[in-house]
């Protein structure tokens, strides 16, 4: 029986890297996103139907359910869910000036959408026929889950919430043989960070903020997802993997 993965926010950046990695690992992959792009189309053509784009929007709970129904109708099952989709504030503001609209935009997508996507897929995993592959759910959060950025508080709160989503579902789903993990990327070179390249170049190269003195890449995150999806990982759940070049290390 073939393995099937669902990757949210899979059309670019970290998500696209994960889609490519899991396809290379032998998965059929449902690439979920709001809009597709030429790189996704290239991968779909290369994969000969093993990669499919499915439109969804994490701000819409009914669309989440519809998209997962579509995945099951195409592939028959779901063995891995990677919750990668996320947005940054449209405009960075001091937390004393954060608007309710910005808060809702970020938290509804990053936290509420992730919660209900996980709930929807978990119920599918519980009800489907078992195979020899332990189901996995992997949440892509951020070092912002524990790192203060006072000009994007809504983003930090959303990522901190994903850490508890990981803990809750890891606890609840262990008895079902479903394992849940969290990956916390650090400074990753993607479209989302393109506007602050100079800032992070200086922090990495001049101020030495990272023990591993380079930007991370989508490939770095995708490789960790691949490792967590291995059937050899089956006596661990609720764990956090920091992929941040050592940023989390407290140093003097």
N, C-alpha and C positions, 0 to 999 in steps of 0.2 A: 504494500500500500504506500503510495507516494506521500511525501511530507508537504504540507501547505503552510505558508507564512503570510501574514497580513502585516503590512508596514504602513502606518499613517504618516502623512507628510512625506510621501515617498518619491515626489517628483523632482526634488533638487537637494543640493547640500548633503547633510548627514543622511537624510532619508534615502536619497537615490543611491548613495554609497552602500547603505544596508541592503537595499533591494538587489543591487548588483552582486554583493557578497553572498547573500543567501541563495540567489540563483546559481552562482558558481558552486555552492555547497550542495546543490541537487534539489533544492526546494522549488516547487511551484510558488509563485509570489503574486499576491494581490497588492498592487501599488495604489494606495488610496490618497487622494488629494483633491483640491478644488479645481485645479487646472493642470493639464498635461503640458509637456514641452518636448522639443525634438529629441533630446537625449533619451527620454522615456520611450518615445516611438521607436528609436533605434534599437533599444534593448528588447522591446516587445517583438520586433521583427526578427531579431537574432535568436530569441528564445523559442521560437516556433510554438507559440501558445502557452508556454510555461510562465510567462509574465503577462499580467493583465492590468490595465488601468481601470480603476473604478472611482467614479466621482463621489465625493462626500464633503461634508462640512461639519466640523465638530461643534459648531454653534447650534446645530439643529439635531436634536435627539432623534427625531423620526428619520432623518436622513442617515444617521448612524445605523439605525436598525435596518433600514432598507439596503444600505451598502453591504452590511454583513450577510443579509439574506442573499444578495447577489453573489457574494463570494462563495457561499455554500452551494448555490445553484450551479456555479461554474466548476468549482473544484471538489465539492462533496464533503469537505471537512476543513478544520483549522487546527494546526498543531502549534503554531507560534504566532503570538501577537507582539509586535514592536510598536509601542506608543511613542512615536517620534514627533508628531505634528505639534507645532507651537508657533506663537507669534510674539513679537516684541511690541512695546508701546509704539504707536505711530509717532509720538513725540515724547522725548524724555523731559520730565518735569520733576522738580523738587517735590518730595512727598507732601509738603505743605500746600502744593498746588495741583495734586493729582485730581483729575475729574472722575466722576462716577462713570462716565461713558468710556474712558480709557481703562478704568479698573475692570468694568464688565467685559470689554472687548478682550482683554488679556486673560482674565480668570475664567471666563466662559469657555474659551478655546482650550487653554493649557490645562486647566484643572477639571472643570465640570465635564468638558468633552472627553478628556482622558478617563475620568471616573466611569462615565456611562458607556464608553467604548469597551472598557475592561469588563464591566458588568455584562454587557451583551455577549462578548466573545466567551467569557468564562462559562456562561450558561450553555453555549454551543459546545464547548469543550467537555463539559460534564455529561452532556446527553449523547455524545457521539460514540461510535464504536471505538474501542481502544485499539492501539497498535503497539509496536515495540518501541515507540518513540515517546518519551515523557513530555507532555505539553508544557510550554514555557510562555511566560508573559514578561516582557522586558520594557521597562519604562525609562525613556531618555529624559532625565531631568537636567541638572546643570549645577556647576559650582555655586550658582546663585541661590541654591537651596539653603546654603548656610553663610553666604558672603553678602554683606550689606552693600547695596548700591542705592543711595538715597535719591537718585534721580530716575529710578525705575522700580519703585517699590512694588507695584502691582506684578511685575515680572518675578521678582524674588519671592513674593508670597505664593504665586502660582507654582513655582518650582519646589518650594518648601512643602506645599500641599501634596505634590506628587510623591514626595518621600513617605508621607503617611498613607497615601493610596497604596504604595508598594507594600508597606508593613501590614495594612489591613487585609489586602487580598492574599498576601503570602500566608497569613495566619488562617484565613478562611478556607483557602483552596488547597492547603497541604493535605488534608484528609481526602481530597479528590485526586491526589497524585499530580497536581498542577503546581509548578514552581514559578516563583515571581522574583524578579531582580530589578535593581535600579542601576543605571549607568549615569554618572555625573561628568559630562564633558566640561573641559575648561575653555581655554581660548582657542577656538576652532575657526579655521579660515573658511568662511561661507559667505553667502550673500548678506546674512544677517549682521555679520561683523565688518562688512566692507567699508562702512562709514566711519569706523574707528580704527582703521589699520595703523595710522601713524601713532596713535595713543598706545596701542598694544605693542607695536614694534619697539617703542621707547621703553615700555615697562619690561619687556623681555630682554632686549639687548643692552640697555643702559642701566636699568635699575635692578636687573636680576631677579624679577619677581618669580621666575620658575627655575627649579633645579635643572630640569631638562629644557635647555634654552632654545626652544623653537615653538612655532605655532603647531597646534594639532591639526589634523586633517580628517575629513569624513572617513577615509580609509582606516584611520586609527580606531574610530568608534565602531565601524563595521566589523573590524577584526575581533573586537571584544564581544560583539553580538554573536559572531560565529562561534566563539569559544563557549559562551553561555548556552548556546543552542546544542552543544554537543550532548549526546546521550550519556557521556561519561560524567556530566554534572547532574547528579540526581540525589545528593545527600546535603543539599544546601538550598535555602530559600530565604527571601527577605533581605538578602545581602546587597551591599552597595559597592560598586566598583568605581573608584575615582580615576577618570582618564583626563588628567589635568596637568600633566608634566610635573607632578609633584607639588602643585600649588597648595594642597591641603596640609603639607608638612609645616609644622610651626618651627621657625628657625630663629636663632639669635644672630 
